[in-house]
Amino acid sequence: MGKKQKENLDIDQKETVCRTLHQYNKEPLSDEDMRKLQEIAEDYRRIKNYVYTRYGGVGSLSKLYPGYTVQNEMTASGLRADLSMPSVYFYRAIFDALGDIKSQWARTKTKIGSLIAQNENLLPQEKHYLRFLIRVNNAFDAALNQKPIQLPQEIQVKYEELASQVDVEKMHRYLCRQVRKYHVRNLCTDKAAGFFITGHAYRYGIEKERHQDKSVSDRYGIFIATKENRKRVFIPLTDNNAYEKQLYIKLKPEENGIEIHIPVQIKVRIHRDYLNEIGLSVGIWGMFTTHEGHIYGEQFGKLHGELTEYISKANVSYRREKNNNVGRKKYKARKAKLDAKLETYINQEINRMLEQEKPKIIYLPKLPGNSMGGYNKKINYSIGIWKKGLIKQRLQQKCTQHTIELVEVFGKGISTECSNCGAVGAYSKDTFFCSNCGYETDKKINAAKNALKRGQTQYLNKAFVSGEEAEMEQIIQK
Ligand SMILES: [Zn+2]
């Protein structure tokens, strides 16, 4: 490892952060399927409200950790049978509600903690004692419920030492008062917006769809357990991803749709020395050009050309000899190799750019055609369309990994606007020229400078009008 790299590691920090990924239904659900999901959400809501009511109070504090008591009592309550709710949903709803109750208590404790810290009428030893009660669950519970405080031996010693210095009764009365005043019990919700779902209640996979002309096609999606025994709702999805996590199914009944939320833990790096703001323009010859004229991915056009040329040639011969399976296999292997080569190149060049430019924020014009992260394999692998979706997806991914902010700016007219004076200029093959102020520069540098300017002045991609995408398309293709 070189000296420079070592220095970088010293100022880097690694951290794990939680991000939420999303999946969407590909087509509207049938009314019947939507109703089945709403049924689950409705009962899920009822169970949660039941738990809020029964376990939200001071008297249930001792049952919250670790929660088995609640689980057993809920099993005995008969509610599951009343609702005929599958256990995968029943227990998930209980733990969901318990989680809410615990967070509510955590908020209350934080609030009271800061009040104690600010309270000038409390003596230091009183503050100590109260903070101890807040921090130790069993002590907190006992104090609020007027029970004797009994803790594991080592902590008990510590407790008694603190207790000996204060008026315990008075302290407990103070704590009770604060809790009465500030603890907000979880409100029962009347909205059945969705539900959590664990691995036993869903499965990703393919369903055969039979058409009227008797042909069959495959659809990828998710099967979700319903209240009917063994009956699952199949929902085709817009992507082909599968997760093995607890998912949140958000219902959008107004459009017969769903939104799946997937929490993921990702490792990120924080670079303390990445402080720059850069503007980028994106192109097929030279993947990225910065506002300072640095180019990354100069070979991209060449590599991409190789790939598309190979695909189109192969397609011609494929049409000639349709039954040549060996040839088809060879083709697939070769194409996969070229694909991989291009992807590796994209990754390398993005890495190189981030290392060289050390950006804190990257401003990127809204690219036409596909939205951020909505990278569709089918589109990108077809001939003639270059991999801007892939480039952007990779850039997004790397920015997330390195905690760099990637901001989309408004794309309209970004290459015809003069970055020097703001007037509308014109460009020939590679050069931008402004007849208003006489400014002349590389077309891509001008666009990248505008990206930076638009980003810094908050002229972001909010009201993007679709007609303008065609214009951007032209600029990028050149
Ligand atoms: Zn000008």
Residues whose N, C-alpha, C, O or C-beta is under 5 A from the ligand:
A	BS01	ZN	C418 N420 C421 G422 A423 C434 N436 C437 G438 Y439
